[in-house]
Amino acid sequence: GEESGATVQLHKRSEDGTVRSIDEEDKIKADFDMQMAQLARLVEHLPRHEKLAFSKEMRLQGNAKFTEKDFEKASELYMQSLVGMDFGDSAQSKQQVEQEIQVPVLTNLAACALHRRELAKCQLLCTTAIGIDATAWKAWTRRGLAKIELCEYDGAREDLRQAAGLAPTEADARSVRRELRRLQEIQRRLKLSEKKQQQAISKAMADGSAGLYQDLPPKRKVSSLRSSSEPLQSDKAQRQGKHSSLQATSSSSSGGSRLTDSHNRLPGMARLGYLVSLVLSVVVAYCFHKWYTSWSAMFMRDIGFAGHEDATEGEGAVFEDTNLHSQSR
């Protein structure tokens, strides 16, 4: 048969009701959701002990990918681990699954999200873990780190202090206190940059207003010029006679009038110059403020990201699962 040439285009309806074409990320997510649904159906009829064994195995595989810094694959494996959970019928079995699988997997998913800069997702996962187990110190830590990246410094300090108090070992507590010191340094630099910014704006305003009256002759100078011209004109009138005196008087009157007119125009010109200079100063200060604010935000984000990378290395790294190399039970 002949080809019709018809094409199929997939669309996605957003939460606000708008419809848009799906992109590659949407296709990947849809494929992953389909795989998760199929996996859930496969393990649905397994005995409970097999479901738990599957969940633990997926968690261990996710830990291995996390160690390799393949955070996307690690996230997929952790999600599969959650799919296989079976809480059982008793409160004791439910608590056991929460402690051994659910909370550790949620905090590891949060670590993956943090590394992938999915900060809102990281906070949500940590909050969920804390809701299940309020003593989950890694959830407090990673939520605090996400808040640092989001510049929510007060909330970050509270979370990290909570984590430091819950840390099970001194090494873990030191790793959290290191993050608290990094937060303190970020806030110190931010405060310093804001102070320099304010000083720069004040200086720009001062420089703009300093030259407003530089071209304005002092009134005393004009007045002295008028007063000094009168005796000269009077002496000249006496030497040249009555006719010359009348001319001198007329010339003096005309000259005085011009000086007076010039003197009267000067304040208006000065006010106009002041307004123009003031407007220019405000515009320059505003532009400088916008540029400096943008630069400060980039600078602080770079500082936060650099510290975040450092946190993954060394003693008591807060991103690593304490049971990365443990065997499934």
C-alpha positions as CSV (number, residue, x, y, z in Angstrom):
1,G,0.0,0.0,0.0
2,E,0.9,3.6,-0.3
3,E,2.3,5.5,2.6
4,S,0.0,8.2,3.8
5,G,2.7,10.5,5.1
6,A,0.9,11.1,8.3
7,T,2.8,11.9,11.5
8,V,2.0,11.5,15.1
9,Q,2.9,14.2,17.6
10,L,2.6,13.6,21.3
11,H,1.4,16.4,23.7
12,K,1.3,16.8,27.4
13,R,-1.3,18.6,29.5
14,S,0.3,20.6,32.3
15,E,-1.1,21.1,35.7
16,D,-2.5,24.6,34.7
17,G,-4.4,23.0,31.9
18,T,-2.2,24.2,29.0
19,V,-1.1,21.7,26.4
20,R,2.5,21.5,25.0
21,S,4.6,19.2,22.9
22,I,6.6,16.7,24.9
23,D,10.4,16.9,24.8
24,E,13.1,14.3,25.2
25,E,13.1,14.6,29.0
26,D,9.3,13.9,29.0
27,K,9.9,10.8,26.9
28,I,12.5,9.5,29.2
29,K,10.4,10.1,32.3
30,A,7.3,8.5,30.6
31,D,9.5,5.5,29.7
32,F,10.8,5.2,33.3
33,D,7.3,5.5,34.8
34,M,6.2,2.7,32.5
35,Q,9.1,0.5,33.6
36,M,8.3,1.2,37.2
37,A,4.7,0.3,36.7
38,Q,5.7,-2.9,35.0
39,L,8.1,-3.7,37.8
40,A,5.5,-3.1,40.5
41,R,3.2,-5.5,38.7
42,L,6.0,-8.1,38.6
43,V,6.8,-8.0,42.3
44,E,3.2,-7.5,43.4
45,H,2.5,-11.2,43.8
46,L,5.9,-12.2,45.3
47,P,6.1,-13.4,48.9
48,R,7.0,-10.6,51.3
49,H,10.5,-12.0,52.0
50,E,11.3,-12.0,48.3
51,K,10.0,-8.4,47.9
52,L,12.3,-7.3,50.8
53,A,15.3,-9.2,49.2
54,F,14.6,-7.4,45.9
55,S,14.4,-4.0,47.6
56,K,17.7,-4.5,49.4
57,E,19.4,-5.7,46.3
58,M,18.2,-2.7,44.3
59,R,19.5,-0.5,47.1
60,L,22.9,-2.1,47.1
61,Q,23.1,-1.7,43.3
62,G,22.1,2.0,43.7
63,N,24.8,2.5,46.3
64,A,27.4,1.1,43.8
65,K,26.2,3.5,41.1
66,F,26.3,6.4,43.6
67,T,29.9,5.6,44.4
68,E,30.6,5.7,40.7
69,K,28.9,9.2,40.6
70,D,26.3,7.9,38.2
71,F,23.6,9.7,40.0
72,E,20.9,9.3,37.4
73,K,21.2,5.5,37.3
74,A,21.5,5.4,41.1
75,S,18.2,7.3,41.4
76,E,16.5,4.7,39.1
77,L,17.7,1.8,41.2
78,Y,16.7,3.5,44.5
79,M,13.2,4.1,43.0
80,Q,13.0,0.4,42.2
81,S,14.0,-0.4,45.7
82,L,11.1,1.6,47.0
83,V,8.7,-0.2,44.6
84,G,9.6,-3.5,46.2
85,M,8.9,-2.5,49.8
86,D,6.4,-4.5,51.7
87,F,5.6,-3.2,55.2
88,G,3.8,-6.3,56.4
89,D,0.9,-6.5,58.8
90,S,2.5,-5.5,62.1
91,A,3.8,-2.2,63.4
92,Q,7.1,-3.9,64.2
93,S,7.6,-5.1,60.6
94,K,6.6,-1.7,59.3
95,Q,9.2,0.0,61.5
96,Q,11.9,-2.4,60.4
97,V,11.2,-1.8,56.7
98,E,11.2,2.0,57.4
99,Q,14.6,1.9,59.2
100,E,16.3,-0.6,56.9
101,I,15.0,0.4,53.5
102,Q,12.7,3.4,53.2
103,V,14.5,6.1,55.1
104,P,18.0,5.2,53.9
105,V,16.8,5.0,50.3
106,L,14.9,8.4,50.6
107,T,18.1,10.1,51.9
108,N,20.2,8.6,49.2
109,L,17.7,9.8,46.6
110,A,18.0,13.2,48.2
111,A,21.8,13.0,47.8
112,C,21.4,12.2,44.1
113,A,19.0,15.1,43.7
114,L,21.4,17.4,45.5
115,H,24.3,16.4,43.2
116,R,22.0,16.9,40.1
117,R,21.0,20.4,41.4
118,E,17.4,19.3,41.9
119,L,17.1,21.3,45.1
120,A,13.4,21.4,45.6
121,K,13.2,17.6,45.0
122,C,16.0,17.1,47.5
123,Q,14.1,19.1,50.2
124,L,10.9,17.2,49.6
125,L,12.6,13.8,49.9
126,C,14.4,14.9,53.1
127,T,11.2,16.2,54.6
128,T,9.5,12.9,53.8
129,A,12.3,11.0,55.5
130,I,12.2,13.2,58.5
131,G,8.5,12.7,58.8
132,I,9.1,9.0,59.0
133,D,12.1,9.2,61.3
134,A,12.9,12.5,63.0
135,T,16.3,11.2,64.0
136,A,17.5,10.7,60.4
137,W,20.5,13.0,60.7
138,K,21.5,12.6,57.0
139,A,18.0,13.9,56.0
140,W,18.5,17.0,58.2
141,T,22.0,17.5,56.7
142,R,21.1,17.2,53.1
143,R,18.1,19.4,53.5
144,G,20.3,22.0,55.1
145,L,22.8,21.8,52.2
146,A,19.9,22.2,49.7
147,K,18.8,25.3,51.6
148,I,22.3,26.7,51.4
149,E,22.3,26.4,47.6
150,L,18.8,28.1,47.6
151,C,20.2,30.9,49.8
152,E,17.8,30.0,52.6
153,Y,20.5,30.5,55.2
154,D,18.4,30.7,58.4
155,G,16.7,27.4,57.6
156,A,19.9,25.8,56.6
157,R,21.5,26.7,59.9
158,E,18.6,25.2,61.9
159,D,18.7,21.9,59.9
160,L,22.5,21.6,60.2
161,R,22.5,22.3,63.9
162,Q,19.8,19.6,64.3
163,A,21.9,17.2,62.2
164,A,25.0,17.9,64.3
165,G,23.1,17.0,67.5
166,L,21.8,13.7,65.9
167,A,25.0,12.6,64.3
168,P,25.9,9.1,65.6
169,T,29.7,9.5,65.6
170,E,32.1,12.3,66.2
171,A,33.4,12.1,62.7
172,D,29.8,12.6,61.4
173,A,29.3,15.5,63.8
174,R,32.6,17.1,62.5
175,S,31.4,16.8,58.9
176,V,28.2,18.7,59.8
177,R,30.1,21.3,61.8
178,R,32.3,21.9,58.8
179,E,29.2,22.7,56.7
180,L,28.1,25.1,59.5
181,R,31.4,26.9,59.3
182,R,31.1,27.1,55.5
183,L,27.6,28.6,55.9
184,Q,29.0,31.1,58.4
185,E,31.7,32.1,55.9
186,I,29.2,32.5,53.1
187,Q,27.1,34.8,55.2
188,R,30.2,36.8,56.3
189,R,31.2,37.3,52.6
190,L,27.6,38.2,51.7
191,K,27.4,40.8,54.4
192,L,30.8,42.3,53.4
193,S,29.7,42.5,49.7
194,E,26.4,44.2,50.7
195,K,28.4,46.7,52.8
196,K,30.8,47.4,49.9
197,Q,27.8,47.8,47.6
198,Q,26.1,50.3,49.9
199,Q,29.4,52.3,50.2
200,A,29.7,52.3,46.4
201,I,26.2,53.6,46.0
202,S,26.7,56.3,48.6
203,K,29.9,57.3,47.0
204,A,28.2,57.5,43.6
205,M,25.5,59.7,45.0
206,A,28.1,61.9,46.7
207,D,30.2,62.3,43.6
208,G,27.1,63.1,41.6
209,S,26.0,66.0,43.9
210,A,29.5,67.3,44.6
211,G,29.8,69.1,41.3
212,L,26.3,70.6,41.1
213,Y,27.4,74.2,42.0
214,Q,30.9,74.3,40.5
215,D,29.9,76.5,37.6
216,L,27.7,78.8,39.7
217,P,29.4,82.2,40.5
218,P,29.0,83.2,44.1
219,K,26.4,85.9,44.6
220,R,28.9,88.0,46.5
221,K,31.0,88.2,43.4
222,V,28.2,89.6,41.3
223,S,27.2,92.1,44.1
224,S,30.8,93.3,44.4
225,L,31.0,93.8,40.6
226,R,27.9,95.9,40.7
227,S,29.1,98.0,43.6
228,S,32.6,98.5,42.2
229,S,31.2,99.8,38.9
230,E,29.2,102.7,40.5
231,P,32.1,104.9,41.7
232,L,33.9,104.5,38.4
233,Q,30.9,105.6,36.4
234,S,30.3,108.5,38.8
235,D,33.9,109.8,38.5
236,K,33.7,109.6,34.8
237,A,30.4,111.6,34.7
238,Q,32.1,114.4,36.8
239,R,35.0,114.7,34.4
240,Q,32.9,114.7,31.2
241,G,30.2,117.1,32.2
242,K,26.5,116.9,32.5
243,H,25.9,115.3,29.1
244,S,28.5,112.7,29.7
245,S,27.1,112.2,33.2
246,L,23.7,111.4,31.7
247,Q,25.3,108.9,29.3
248,A,27.3,107.3,32.1
249,T,24.2,107.2,34.2
250,S,22.2,105.5,31.4
251,S,25.1,103.1,30.7
252,S,25.4,102.3,34.3
253,S,21.7,101.7,34.6
254,S,21.8,99.5,31.5
255,G,24.8,97.5,32.7
256,G,23.3,97.1,36.2
257,S,20.1,95.8,34.6
258,R,22.0,93.2,32.6
259,L,23.9,92.1,35.7
260,T,20.7,91.9,37.6
261,D,19.1,89.8,34.9
262,S,22.1,87.5,34.7
263,H,22.0,87.2,38.5
264,N,18.3,86.3,38.5
265,R,18.8,83.7,35.8
266,L,21.6,81.9,37.6
267,P,19.5,80.3,40.4
268,G,17.0,78.8,37.8
269,M,19.9,77.4,35.8
270,A,21.5,76.0,39.0
271,R,18.3,74.3,39.9
272,L,18.0,72.7,36.5
273,G,21.6,71.5,36.6
274,Y,21.0,70.1,40.1
275,L,17.9,68.1,38.9
276,V,19.8,66.8,35.9
277,S,22.8,65.8,38.0
278,L,20.6,64.2,40.6
279,V,18.7,62.1,38.0
280,L,21.9,61.0,36.4
281,S,23.3,60.0,39.8
282,V,20.2,58.0,40.6
283,V,20.4,56.2,37.3
284,V,24.1,55.4,37.6
285,A,23.6,54.2,41.2
286,Y,20.6,52.0,40.2
287,C,22.5,50.4,37.3
288,F,25.5,49.8,39.5
289,H,23.2,48.2,42.1
290,K,21.6,45.8,39.5
291,W,25.1,44.8,38.2
292,Y,26.5,44.3,41.7
293,T,23.5,42.3,42.9
294,S,23.8,40.0,39.9
295,W,27.5,39.6,40.4
296,S,27.1,39.0,44.1
297,A,24.5,36.3,43.5
298,M,26.8,34.5,41.0
299,F,29.7,34.9,43.4
300,M,27.8,33.4,46.3
301,R,26.4,30.6,44.2
302,D,29.9,29.7,43.1
303,I,31.1,29.7,46.7
304,G,28.2,27.5,47.8
305,F,28.7,25.1,44.9
306,A,32.4,24.8,45.5
307,G,31.8,24.1,49.2
308,H,29.2,21.5,48.2
309,E,31.7,19.6,46.1
310,D,34.2,19.7,48.9
311,A,31.7,18.1,51.2
312,T,31.7,14.9,49.2
313,E,35.3,14.2,50.0
314,G,37.2,13.3,53.1
315,E,36.3,12.2,56.6
316,G,32.6,11.7,57.4
317,A,31.4,12.8,54.0
318,V,27.8,13.7,54.5
319,F,26.7,12.5,51.0
320,E,27.8,9.0,51.4
321,D,25.6,6.2,52.8
322,T,27.1,4.7,55.9
323,N,25.9,1.3,54.6
324,L,27.2,1.6,51.1
325,H,29.2,-1.6,51.3
326,S,27.0,-3.5,53.6
327,Q,25.5,-6.8,52.5
328,S,21.8,-7.3,52.2
329,R,20.1,-9.1,55.0
